[in-house]
Amino acid sequence: MIEFNRFAAGKVIQRLRTERNLTQEVFSGFADIARSHLAMIESVNKQPNFETIWRIANAFGIPPNELVKQIELEAADIDTSGSP
């Protein structure tokens, strides 16, 4: 069973956002979440719930399952390397 990995989630979300040259302020507006909420997710101080994952995926223009898949792949990399 795969467990949700907030380190992987934060890393993937931050990577996708920076690849698009978007600030937290701008991207959080696209996702309709508070900038502070996004910052806490990216810094792994907060775990995103399903609704937030859905909003973030939509803001990136990708299906939510694609975002989850990327998080799973990142989590697998973290598990094999042993570091967050």
OpenMM code with the backbone's topology and positions (N, CA, C; nanometers):
from openmm import Vec3, app, unit

residues = "MET ILE GLU PHE ASN ARG PHE ALA ALA GLY LYS VAL ILE GLN ARG LEU ARG THR GLU ARG ASN LEU THR GLN GLU VAL PHE SER GLY PHE ALA ASP ILE ALA ARG SER HIS LEU ALA MET ILE GLU SER VAL ASN LYS GLN PRO ASN PHE GLU THR ILE TRP ARG ILE ALA ASN ALA PHE GLY ILE PRO PRO ASN GLU LEU VAL LYS GLN ILE GLU LEU GLU ALA ALA ASP ILE ASP THR SER GLY SER PRO".split()
positions = [
    Vec3(0.0835, -0.1180, 0.0000),
    Vec3(0.0000, 0.0000, 0.0000),
    Vec3(0.0883, 0.1246, 0.0000),
    Vec3(0.0514, 0.2209, -0.0825),
    Vec3(0.1255, 0.3458, -0.0911),
    Vec3(0.0628, 0.4469, 0.0051),
    Vec3(0.1447, 0.5069, 0.0884),
    Vec3(0.0970, 0.6101, 0.1795),
    Vec3(0.1247, 0.7470, 0.1191),
    Vec3(0.0384, 0.8425, 0.1527),
    Vec3(0.0583, 0.9784, 0.1038),
    Vec3(0.1852, 1.0352, 0.1655),
    Vec3(0.2679, 1.0946, 0.0841),
    Vec3(0.3941, 1.1506, 0.1293),
    Vec3(0.3905, 1.3016, 0.1083),
    Vec3(0.3763, 1.3759, 0.2185),
    Vec3(0.3637, 1.5219, 0.2059),
    Vec3(0.4923, 1.5864, 0.1554),
    Vec3(0.6074, 1.5225, 0.1810),
    Vec3(0.7340, 1.5753, 0.1280),
    Vec3(0.7324, 1.5701, -0.0237),
    Vec3(0.6877, 1.4560, -0.0766),
    Vec3(0.6794, 1.4408, -0.2218),
    Vec3(0.5781, 1.5370, -0.2806),
    Vec3(0.4643, 1.5523, -0.2151),
    Vec3(0.3602, 1.6430, -0.2649),
    Vec3(0.4127, 1.7854, -0.2729),
    Vec3(0.4751, 1.8309, -0.1658),
    Vec3(0.5287, 1.9668, -0.1644),
    Vec3(0.6345, 1.9889, -0.2709),
    Vec3(0.7216, 1.8898, -0.2873),
    Vec3(0.8297, 1.9012, -0.3861),
    Vec3(0.7743, 1.9064, -0.5281),
    Vec3(0.6789, 1.8197, -0.5589),
    Vec3(0.6207, 1.8162, -0.6932),
    Vec3(0.5452, 1.9452, -0.7231),
    Vec3(0.4650, 1.9900, -0.6296),
    Vec3(0.3864, 2.1121, -0.6511),
    Vec3(0.4782, 2.2320, -0.6716),
    Vec3(0.5807, 2.2422, -0.5900),
    Vec3(0.6746, 2.3539, -0.6048),
    Vec3(0.7495, 2.3450, -0.7382),
    Vec3(0.7906, 2.2245, -0.7764),
    Vec3(0.8624, 2.2074, -0.9034),
    Vec3(0.7746, 2.2466, -1.0218),
    Vec3(0.6514, 2.1984, -1.0243),
    Vec3(0.5611, 2.2325, -1.1346),
    Vec3(0.5344, 2.3827, -1.1404),
    Vec3(0.5203, 2.4432, -1.0241),
    Vec3(0.4934, 2.5878, -1.0201),
    Vec3(0.6136, 2.6664, -1.0710),
    Vec3(0.7326, 2.6304, -1.0254),
    Vec3(0.8511, 2.7061, -1.0670),
    Vec3(0.8862, 2.6806, -1.2138),
    Vec3(0.8569, 2.5598, -1.2640),
    Vec3(0.8777, 2.5323, -1.4068),
    Vec3(0.7930, 2.6242, -1.4940),
    Vec3(0.6811, 2.6678, -1.4397),
    Vec3(0.5911, 2.7578, -1.5126),
    Vec3(0.6187, 2.9052, -1.4812),
    Vec3(0.7260, 2.9290, -1.4055),
    Vec3(0.7661, 3.0649, -1.3673),
    Vec3(0.6530, 3.1417, -1.2996),
    Vec3(0.5821, 3.0733, -1.2098),
    Vec3(0.4730, 3.1365, -1.1370),
    Vec3(0.5121, 3.1577, -0.9916),
    Vec3(0.4780, 3.2729, -0.9386),
    Vec3(0.4998, 3.2972, -0.7964),
    Vec3(0.3918, 3.2248, -0.7168),
    Vec3(0.4164, 3.2090, -0.5895),
    Vec3(0.3133, 3.1503, -0.5028),
    Vec3(0.1875, 3.2364, -0.5057),
    Vec3(0.2049, 3.3656, -0.5061),
    Vec3(0.0903, 3.4578, -0.5059),
    Vec3(0.0025, 3.4361, -0.6299),
    Vec3(0.0651, 3.4324, -0.7455),
    Vec3(-0.0105, 3.4163, -0.8700),
    Vec3(-0.0726, 3.2774, -0.8770),
    Vec3(0.0072, 3.1746, -0.8490),
    Vec3(-0.0454, 3.0391, -0.8610),
    Vec3(-0.1567, 3.0112, -0.7619),
    Vec3(-0.1431, 3.0598, -0.6402),
    Vec3(-0.2487, 3.0364, -0.5412),
    Vec3(-0.3796, 3.1000, -0.5860),
    Vec3(-0.3714, 3.2112, -0.6581),
    Vec3(-0.4918, 3.2719, -0.7148),
    Vec3(-0.5552, 3.1827, -0.8195),
    Vec3(-0.4722, 3.1224, -0.9048),
    Vec3(-0.5236, 3.0293, -1.0062),
    Vec3(-0.5913, 2.9086, -0.9401),
    Vec3(-0.5332, 2.8617, -0.8297),
    Vec3(-0.5847, 2.7438, -0.7605),
    Vec3(-0.6967, 2.7784, -0.6621),
    Vec3(-0.7201, 2.9058, -0.6408),
    Vec3(-0.8224, 2.9523, -0.5469),
    Vec3(-0.7975, 2.9006, -0.4051),
    Vec3(-0.6705, 2.9100, -0.3642),
    Vec3(-0.6334, 2.8797, -0.2262),
    Vec3(-0.5483, 2.9962, -0.1752),
    Vec3(-0.5365, 3.0079, -0.0457),
    Vec3(-0.4559, 3.1152, 0.0125),
    Vec3(-0.3079, 3.0920, -0.0173),
    Vec3(-0.2345, 3.2004, -0.0399),
    Vec3(-0.0914, 3.1885, -0.0655),
    Vec3(-0.0218, 3.1220, 0.0526),
    Vec3(-0.0639, 3.1550, 0.1738),
    Vec3(-0.0023, 3.0944, 0.2921),
    Vec3(-0.0273, 2.9433, 0.2961),
    Vec3(-0.1432, 2.9007, 0.2490),
    Vec3(-0.1746, 2.7580, 0.2427),
    Vec3(-0.0795, 2.6882, 0.1445),
    Vec3(-0.0616, 2.7472, 0.0269),
    Vec3(0.0308, 2.6927, -0.0717),
    Vec3(0.1731, 2.6871, -0.0152),
    Vec3(0.2140, 2.7921, 0.0513),
    Vec3(0.3487, 2.7968, 0.1093),
    Vec3(0.3674, 2.6854, 0.2120),
    Vec3(0.2653, 2.6603, 0.2930),
    Vec3(0.2747, 2.5541, 0.3933),
    Vec3(0.2806, 2.4165, 0.3278),
    Vec3(0.2090, 2.3979, 0.2172),
    Vec3(0.2140, 2.2703, 0.1449),
    Vec3(0.3534, 2.2501, 0.0853),
    Vec3(0.4049, 2.3536, 0.0198),
    Vec3(0.5360, 2.3412, -0.0434),
    Vec3(0.6482, 2.3226, 0.0582),
    Vec3(0.6324, 2.3776, 0.1775),
    Vec3(0.7357, 2.3632, 0.2803),
    Vec3(0.7067, 2.2449, 0.3732),
    Vec3(0.6134, 2.1605, 0.3346),
    Vec3(0.5701, 2.0391, 0.4034),
    Vec3(0.5208, 2.0611, 0.5464),
    Vec3(0.4724, 2.1798, 0.5750),
    Vec3(0.4125, 2.2059, 0.7048),
    Vec3(0.2639, 2.1727, 0.7071),
    Vec3(0.2079, 2.1464, 0.5900),
    Vec3(0.0663, 2.1137, 0.5796),
    Vec3(0.0481, 2.0097, 0.4697),
    Vec3(-0.0411, 1.9153, 0.4960),
    Vec3(-0.0711, 1.8116, 0.3972),
    Vec3(-0.1970, 1.8522, 0.3214),
    Vec3(-0.1919, 1.8581, 0.1884),
    Vec3(-0.3106, 1.8973, 0.1130),
    Vec3(-0.4173, 1.7884, 0.1169),
    Vec3(-0.5431, 1.8301, 0.1271),
    Vec3(-0.6519, 1.7328, 0.1210),
    Vec3(-0.6901, 1.7103, -0.0256),
    Vec3(-0.7885, 1.6241, -0.0478),
    Vec3(-0.8274, 1.5888, -0.1842),
    Vec3(-0.8749, 1.7106, -0.2626),
    Vec3(-0.9562, 1.7949, -0.2002),
    Vec3(-1.0068, 1.9136, -0.2699),
    Vec3(-0.8920, 2.0051, -0.3114),
    Vec3(-0.7951, 2.0219, -0.2247),
    Vec3(-0.6809, 2.1080, -0.2574),
    Vec3(-0.5975, 2.0483, -0.3704),
    Vec3(-0.5755, 1.9177, -0.3673),
    Vec3(-0.5036, 1.8512, -0.4774),
    Vec3(-0.5781, 1.8748, -0.6083),
    Vec3(-0.7102, 1.8638, -0.6044),
    Vec3(-0.7938, 1.8836, -0.7228),
    Vec3(-0.7779, 2.0262, -0.7753),
    Vec3(-0.7843, 2.1237, -0.6867),
    Vec3(-0.7712, 2.2649, -0.7270),
    Vec3(-0.6331, 2.2931, -0.7857),
    Vec3(-0.5313, 2.2385, -0.7225),
    Vec3(-0.3943, 2.2600, -0.7697),
    Vec3(-0.3758, 2.1976, -0.9078),
    Vec3(-0.4239, 2.0756, -0.9249),
    Vec3(-0.4131, 2.0093, -1.0554),
    Vec3(-0.4842, 2.0908, -1.1629),
    Vec3(-0.6041, 2.1358, -1.1336),
    Vec3(-0.6782, 2.2172, -1.2307),
    Vec3(-0.6026, 2.3454, -1.2642),
    Vec3(-0.5398, 2.4060, -1.1651),
    Vec3(-0.4636, 2.5285, -1.1896),
    Vec3(-0.3424, 2.5013, -1.2793),
    Vec3(-0.2857, 2.3812, -1.2684),
    Vec3(-0.1755, 2.3429, -1.3570),
    Vec3(-0.2253, 2.3006, -1.4943),
    Vec3(-0.3553, 2.2790, -1.5073),
    Vec3(-0.4110, 2.2341, -1.6347),
    Vec3(-0.3882, 2.0866, -1.6606),
    Vec3(-0.3750, 2.0109, -1.5531),
    Vec3(-0.3565, 1.8661, -1.5662),
    Vec3(-0.4663, 1.7948, -1.4872),
    Vec3(-0.4980, 1.6710, -1.5245),
    Vec3(-0.5968, 1.5961, -1.4483),
    Vec3(-0.5431, 1.5658, -1.3077),
    Vec3(-0.6291, 1.5633, -1.2077),
    Vec3(-0.5826, 1.5328, -1.0718),
    Vec3(-0.5064, 1.4012, -1.0622),
    Vec3(-0.5474, 1.2989, -1.1397),
    Vec3(-0.4754, 1.1719, -1.1326),
    Vec3(-0.3316, 1.1852, -1.1828),
    Vec3(-0.3059, 1.2785, -1.2738),
    Vec3(-0.1693, 1.3011, -1.3219),
    Vec3(-0.0841, 1.3641, -1.2117),
    Vec3(-0.1410, 1.4578, -1.1373),
    Vec3(-0.0678, 1.5183, -1.0260),
    Vec3(-0.0386, 1.4124, -0.9206),
    Vec3(-0.1373, 1.3302, -0.8881),
    Vec3(-0.1173, 1.2237, -0.7893),
    Vec3(-0.0108, 1.1252, -0.8388),
    Vec3(-0.0129, 1.0931, -0.9664),
    Vec3(0.0873, 1.0023, -1.0233),
    Vec3(0.2281, 1.0603, -1.0059),
    Vec3(0.2435, 1.1890, -1.0334),
    Vec3(0.3746, 1.2525, -1.0173),
    Vec3(0.4187, 1.2511, -0.8710),
    Vec3(0.3230, 1.2715, -0.7798),
    Vec3(0.3541, 1.2665, -0.6365),
    Vec3(0.3959, 1.1248, -0.5977),
    Vec3(0.3258, 1.0237, -0.6495),
    Vec3(0.3620, 0.8848, -0.6213),
    Vec3(0.5030, 0.8523, -0.6708),
    Vec3(0.5361, 0.8976, -0.7911),
    Vec3(0.6696, 0.8729, -0.8452),
    Vec3(0.7768, 0.9400, -0.7602),
    Vec3(0.7496, 1.0623, -0.7178),
    Vec3(0.8440, 1.1336, -0.6309),
    Vec3(0.8576, 1.0620, -0.4971),
    Vec3(0.7471, 1.0153, -0.4429),
    Vec3(0.7498, 0.9429, -0.3152),
    Vec3(0.8331, 0.8157, -0.3285),
    Vec3(0.8200, 0.7465, -0.4409),
    Vec3(0.8986, 0.6253, -0.4642),
    Vec3(1.0477, 0.6588, -0.4696),
    Vec3(1.0806, 0.7704, -0.5335),
    Vec3(1.2214, 0.8136, -0.5394),
    Vec3(1.2741, 0.8447, -0.4002),
    Vec3(1.1906, 0.9107, -0.3198),
    Vec3(1.2310, 0.9432, -0.1825),
    Vec3(1.2510, 0.8152, -0.1022),
    Vec3(1.1598, 0.7195, -0.1174),
    Vec3(1.1699, 0.5935, -0.0440),
    Vec3(1.2966, 0.5163, -0.0800),
    Vec3(1.3344, 0.5184, -0.2075),
    Vec3(1.4530, 0.4431, -0.2482),
    Vec3(1.5828, 0.5140, -0.2120),
    Vec3(1.5784, 0.6485, -0.2067),
    Vec3(1.6991, 0.7223, -0.1728),
    Vec3(1.7157, 0.7383, -0.0220),
    Vec3(1.6020, 0.7246, 0.0504),
    Vec3(1.6074, 0.7338, 0.1964),
    Vec3(1.6082, 0.8734, 0.2508),
    Vec3(1.5876, 0.9749, 0.1670),
    Vec3(1.5853, 1.1120, 0.2183),
    Vec3(1.4683, 1.1866, 0.1582),
    Vec3(1.4089, 1.2775, 0.2376),
    Vec3(1.2950, 1.3552, 0.1849),
    Vec3(1.3350, 1.4597, 0.0851),
] * unit.nanometer
topology = app.Topology()
chain = topology.addChain("A")
for resn in residues:
    res = topology.addResidue(resn, chain)
    for name in ("N", "CA", "C"):
        topology.addAtom(name, app.Element.getBySymbol(name[0]), res)
